[in-house]
Amino acid sequence: MESRKIVRLISSVLISIALWVYVINVVNPSSTTTVRNIPVTLTGTEILYEKNLAIVGSGSYTVDITVRASRTDLSTLSVDNITATADVSGLTLGQDYITVDVSVPREYTVEDIRTRKIQVYVDELDFKTAKVNVIFEGTPSGNYEATVVSLYPSTVQVYGAKRLVENVDDVFVTIDASKLEYENVTESVLRGTVRDSSGNVLQGVETAEQDITVAVASYSTKPVALKTSYYGDPWAGVTINNITAPETITIKGASANLSGVSEIYSQDIDIDGVYEDTSFDIVPILPEGIFVSDKSKDLKLSIDLADTGSIEFYYYPYEINTTGLSDSLRASYSLEDGSYITATVTGPVTTLKTMSASDIVITADGSKFTTSTKTARITAGTQITGVNISLSTQTVSVNVEEK
């Protein structure tokens, strides 16, 4: 009787073991699976910045891992259960590598990480101030224009790897203009995106200002007279052939603000010293609540100048060069009023821009000088072609004496 109990007990244990082995190996066996594109979180970036270094690129990396667990557990595994990190605080300038560490719940075992070491390039940390621009997508309903009523900040500081920051053109935010209501100002807080001059988004460049507040509205437009003023004179007395500027400007705003506006004045434009055909930006002086319409963007005042002008150089009598003077004599020069000689040079502006006082030589012919000579005729010469030179005086006083 007792032996039967022992047999039954042993049989029960063996059956339990067999069932356990069956469940583990047949019903819910161990297996592996590959989880792809797990994002890698970079740690230690602040320490890297403190060393004035930054990673070139977006900083967005992923790895694939092979995980072992029971089939039941593997069926519930997702990217959300996995954490991949890489410490960048110890990186140095130039090519370097980051090592990826992966954490999974304890019922899983990581058997492989591809690729555990990721090659990166580290550059100097650089900063730049960039303008903030608002981009409208779509158009407002009716014959109205989307308008930026206010924008803060209007510039932001960006930072990142030097070779990326050097290409930064601006930071932009996007507004859906099709949702704007007429004369209803809407304010939004947005995150700016960095781009280069070709309009490409620059990954890996950060903005110091996280929030950009922009108020926008849909406004009607109105053409009015534009009064443009300028001051100053062109360089070298160059003649102005023609000056042109738009006579009208299209403005926009709320109807109540537009109704009383019939003309807009510009800020004074300084044309002093211009020497070639050029254009100047016209900056309108706008009443509060009035904006420049997209139809009148890039207003310019254009100047058409003559090709020739004249400039002056000044010389003291002691700078006169004497030629043909006898070796036994010496000559010194003076002007009655004690002033200087003015040489006026006339010619193409492009040539005049390259000239200096040393390009002109003031000369007196001393071949006929005697101790009784009291005045001398002077001339001006230059090796530069295409110019004419006139002097403020043709004669100077001369004192000739024996050595």
C-alpha positions in Angstrom: 0.0 0.0 0.0 2.7 2.4 1.0 4.8 1.5 -2.1 1.8 2.4 -4.3 1.6 5.9 -2.8 5.3 6.4 -3.5 4.8 5.3 -7.1 1.9 7.6 -7.6 3.9 10.5 -6.1 6.8 9.9 -8.4 4.5 9.5 -11.4 2.8 12.9 -10.6 6.1 14.7 -10.4 7.3 13.2 -13.6 4.0 14.1 -15.3 4.3 17.7 -14.0 7.9 17.9 -15.3 6.9 16.5 -18.6 3.9 19.0 -18.9 6.2 21.9 -18.0 8.8 20.9 -20.6 6.0 20.5 -23.1 4.6 23.9 -22.5 8.0 25.6 -22.6 9.3 23.8 -25.6 6.1 23.1 -27.6 3.2 25.3 -26.5 5.3 28.5 -25.7 8.8 27.9 -27.0 11.7 30.4 -26.8 12.3 32.3 -30.0 13.9 35.5 -31.5 12.7 38.4 -33.5 14.2 41.5 -35.0 12.9 44.9 -34.1 13.9 47.6 -36.7 14.3 51.3 -36.7 14.5 51.9 -33.0 15.3 55.6 -32.5 18.4 56.4 -30.5 18.2 59.1 -27.9 21.4 61.1 -27.5 22.5 62.0 -24.0 25.2 64.4 -22.9 24.6 66.9 -25.6 24.8 69.8 -23.1 28.2 68.7 -22.1 29.2 68.5 -25.7 28.0 72.1 -26.2 30.0 73.2 -23.2 33.1 72.0 -25.0 32.0 74.1 -28.0 31.4 71.0 -30.1 28.3 69.8 -32.0 27.4 66.8 -34.2 27.1 67.4 -37.9 23.7 66.2 -39.1 20.2 65.7 -37.8 21.3 63.7 -34.7 18.5 61.2 -35.7 19.8 57.7 -35.6 18.2 54.3 -35.5 19.3 50.7 -34.7 17.9 47.2 -35.3 18.0 44.7 -32.5 17.5 40.9 -32.2 15.6 39.9 -29.1 15.0 36.5 -27.5 11.9 35.6 -25.4 9.0 33.3 -25.3 6.7 33.4 -28.2 4.0 34.8 -26.0 6.2 37.6 -24.8 7.5 38.3 -28.3 4.0 38.8 -29.6 3.6 41.8 -27.3 7.0 43.4 -28.0 7.0 46.8 -29.7 9.3 49.8 -30.2 7.6 51.4 -27.2 9.1 48.7 -24.9 12.6 49.4 -26.0 15.0 52.3 -25.1 18.1 53.0 -27.1 20.6 55.6 -25.9 24.0 56.9 -26.8 26.2 59.2 -24.7 27.9 61.9 -26.8 29.5 63.8 -24.0 33.0 62.3 -24.6 33.1 63.0 -28.3 36.1 64.9 -29.8 36.5 67.1 -32.8 36.5 65.3 -36.2 35.3 61.8 -37.0 34.2 59.8 -33.9 31.8 57.0 -32.9 28.9 56.7 -30.5 28.1 53.4 -28.7 24.4 52.5 -28.5 23.0 50.9 -25.3 19.6 49.2 -25.5 17.3 48.5 -22.6 14.3 46.0 -22.7 11.9 44.6 -20.1 13.5 41.8 -18.0 11.6 39.0 -19.8 13.5 39.8 -23.0 17.1 39.2 -23.9 19.0 41.4 -26.4 21.1 39.1 -28.5 22.3 41.6 -31.2 22.4 45.3 -31.9 23.0 46.5 -35.5 24.8 48.8 -35.6 26.1 49.2 -32.0 28.7 51.8 -33.0 27.5 54.6 -35.2 30.0 56.8 -37.0 29.5 60.6 -36.6 31.4 63.8 -37.4 31.9 66.4 -34.7 32.4 70.1 -35.7 32.9 73.3 -33.8 29.8 74.7 -32.2 28.6 77.9 -33.9 25.9 80.5 -33.4 24.1 82.9 -35.8 21.2 85.3 -35.6 18.5 84.5 -38.2 15.5 86.4 -39.4 12.1 84.9 -38.7 9.7 84.7 -41.8 6.1 83.7 -42.0 5.0 81.5 -44.9 1.4 81.4 -45.9 -0.1 78.2 -47.4 -3.2 78.6 -49.4 -5.1 81.9 -49.9 -7.8 83.7 -47.9 -11.4 83.6 -49.2 -12.4 86.6 -51.3 -10.1 89.2 -52.7 -8.1 89.6 -49.6 -4.5 89.2 -48.5 -3.0 87.3 -45.6 -1.1 89.7 -43.4 1.3 89.4 -40.5 0.0 91.8 -37.9 2.7 91.1 -35.4 5.7 88.7 -35.0 7.8 88.0 -31.9 10.6 87.5 -31.9 11.5 88.8 -35.4 15.0 87.2 -35.1 16.2 84.2 -33.3 19.6 82.7 -32.4 20.4 79.4 -34.0 23.2 77.0 -33.1 24.8 73.8 -34.1 27.7 72.4 -36.1 29.6 75.3 -37.8 29.4 73.9 -41.3 25.6 73.7 -41.0 25.1 77.1 -39.2 27.1 78.9 -41.9 24.4 77.9 -44.4 21.5 79.1 -42.3 19.3 81.7 -44.2 16.3 82.1 -42.0 13.8 80.5 -39.6 10.2 80.1 -40.8 6.8 79.3 -39.5 3.8 78.2 -41.6 0.3 79.6 -41.4 -2.8 78.2 -43.3 -4.1 81.4 -45.0 -7.3 79.6 -46.2 -8.6 79.5 -42.6 -8.2 83.3 -41.9 -11.3 85.3 -41.3 -11.7 88.8 -42.8 -10.3 91.4 -40.3 -10.2 88.9 -37.5 -6.7 88.7 -36.0 -5.6 85.2 -35.0 -2.6 84.6 -32.8 -0.6 81.3 -32.8 2.5 80.1 -31.0 4.6 78.0 -33.3 8.0 76.3 -33.5 10.3 77.6 -36.1 12.1 75.6 -38.8 15.6 76.4 -40.0 16.4 76.5 -43.7 19.2 77.5 -46.1 19.0 80.0 -49.0 17.8 77.3 -51.3 14.8 76.6 -49.1 16.1 73.3 -47.8 15.4 72.4 -44.2 18.6 72.2 -42.1 18.5 69.2 -39.8 20.7 69.4 -36.8 20.5 73.2 -36.3 18.6 74.2 -33.2 16.8 77.5 -32.3 17.4 79.1 -28.9 13.8 80.5 -29.0 11.4 77.6 -28.9 8.2 79.6 -29.3 7.5 82.1 -32.0 4.3 84.1 -31.5 2.6 85.3 -34.7 -0.6 87.2 -35.2 -2.2 87.2 -38.6 -5.4 88.5 -40.3 -7.0 88.7 -43.7 -7.2 92.3 -45.0 -8.4 94.1 -48.1 -6.0 96.2 -50.3 -6.0 99.8 -51.7 -3.7 101.6 -54.1 -2.6 105.1 -53.0 0.0 107.7 -54.1 3.7 107.1 -53.1 5.9 110.1 -52.3 9.6 109.2 -52.4 12.4 111.6 -51.4 16.2 111.4 -51.6 19.2 113.6 -50.7 22.9 113.8 -51.5 25.0 114.1 -54.7 26.7 111.4 -56.7 30.5 110.9 -56.4 32.9 112.8 -58.6 30.1 115.2 -59.8 28.6 112.5 -62.0 25.5 113.7 -63.8 22.2 112.1 -62.9 20.6 111.1 -66.2 17.4 109.8 -64.6 15.8 108.8 -61.3 12.7 106.6 -61.3 10.5 105.4 -58.4 6.9 104.0 -58.3 4.3 106.6 -58.1 1.8 104.4 -56.3 1.9 101.8 -53.6 -0.8 99.2 -52.7 -1.5 99.0 -49.0 -3.7 96.8 -46.9 -5.4 96.8 -43.6 -8.8 97.0 -41.9 -11.4 99.0 -43.8 -11.6 101.6 -41.0 -7.8 102.2 -41.3 -7.7 102.3 -45.1 -10.5 104.8 -45.6 -8.5 107.9 -44.5 -5.3 107.1 -46.3 -4.7 108.7 -49.8 -0.9 108.9 -49.9 2.2 107.3 -48.3 5.6 108.9 -47.8 8.9 107.1 -47.8 11.9 107.5 -45.6 14.6 109.8 -47.1 17.1 107.9 -49.3 20.7 108.9 -49.1 22.3 108.8 -52.6 25.4 110.7 -51.6 28.6 109.2 -53.1 27.0 106.8 -55.6 29.1 106.4 -58.7 27.3 103.9 -60.9 23.8 102.9 -61.8 22.1 101.5 -58.7 18.9 100.9 -56.9 17.8 101.7 -53.3 15.1 100.1 -51.3 12.1 102.4 -50.7 11.0 102.1 -47.1 7.4 103.4 -46.7 6.3 105.3 -43.6 3.1 103.4 -42.7 0.4 104.6 -40.3 -0.5 102.2 -37.5 -2.6 99.3 -38.7 -1.5 99.8 -42.3 0.7 97.3 -44.1 2.4 97.0 -47.5 0.5 94.7 -49.9 2.2 91.8 -51.6 1.5 93.7 -54.8 4.0 96.4 -53.7 6.9 94.3 -52.3 10.5 95.3 -53.2 9.8 98.9 -54.0 13.0 100.5 -55.5 14.3 103.9 -56.4 16.6 103.5 -59.5 19.3 105.9 -60.5 20.8 106.2 -64.0 24.1 108.0 -64.0 26.4 109.4 -66.7 29.6 107.4 -67.4 32.0 110.3 -66.8 32.9 112.5 -63.8 35.7 114.5 -62.3 37.7 114.3 -59.1 40.3 116.6 -57.5 43.8 115.9 -56.1 45.8 118.5 -54.1 49.6 119.1 -54.2 51.9 121.4 -52.3 54.6 123.4 -54.1 57.3 121.2 -52.7 55.8 118.2 -54.5 56.6 119.8 -58.0 59.1 117.7 -59.9 61.8 119.7 -61.7 63.3 118.4 -65.0 66.3 119.5 -67.0 67.8 121.7 -64.2 71.5 122.3 -64.2 73.4 120.3 -61.6 74.8 123.5 -60.2 71.4 124.9 -59.4 68.5 124.1 -57.1 64.9 125.3 -57.3 62.1 125.7 -54.8 58.5 126.7 -55.5 55.8 128.6 -53.7 52.3 130.1 -54.3 51.5 133.7 -53.5 48.6 132.8 -51.3 50.5 129.9 -49.6 47.9 127.3 -50.6 48.1 124.2 -52.8 47.7 123.2 -56.4 44.5 121.6 -57.4 44.5 119.0 -60.2 41.1 118.2 -61.6 40.9 114.9 -63.4 38.0 114.2 -65.8 37.3 110.8 -67.4 35.3 107.5 -67.1 34.1 106.9 -63.6 35.5 103.3 -63.6 38.9 104.8 -64.3 38.7 107.6 -61.7 37.8 105.0 -59.0 41.2 103.4 -59.4 43.2 106.7 -59.3 45.1 108.3 -56.4 47.2 111.4 -56.1 50.4 109.5 -56.8 49.2 108.7 -60.3 49.7 112.4 -61.3 53.1 114.1 -61.5 53.3 118.0 -61.4 56.4 119.0 -63.4 58.3 122.3 -64.1 60.8 122.4 -67.0 64.0 123.8 -65.4 66.2 123.6 -68.5 66.1 127.4 -68.9 66.2 128.3 -65.2 68.8 130.9 -64.0 69.2 132.6 -60.7 67.2 135.5 -62.1 64.1 133.3 -62.9 61.1 134.2 -60.7 58.2 132.2 -62.2 57.9 128.8 -63.7 55.2 127.1 -65.8 53.9 123.8 -64.5 52.2 120.9 -66.2 50.5 117.7 -65.0 51.0 114.3 -66.5 49.9 110.7 -65.8 50.4 107.2 -67.3 46.7 106.5 -67.0 45.0 106.7 -70.3 41.5 108.1 -71.1 41.6 111.0 -68.6 42.2 114.8 -68.9 43.9 116.9 -66.2 43.6 120.6 -65.6 45.5 122.6 -62.9 44.2 125.4 -60.8 47.2 127.5 -61.8 49.6 127.3 -64.7 52.5 129.2 -63.0 54.1 129.2 -59.6 56.8 131.4 -58.0 60.3 129.8 -58.2 63.5 130.6 -56.3 66.6 129.5 -58.2 70.0 129.6 -56.5 73.4 128.1 -56.9 74.3 125.1 -54.8 
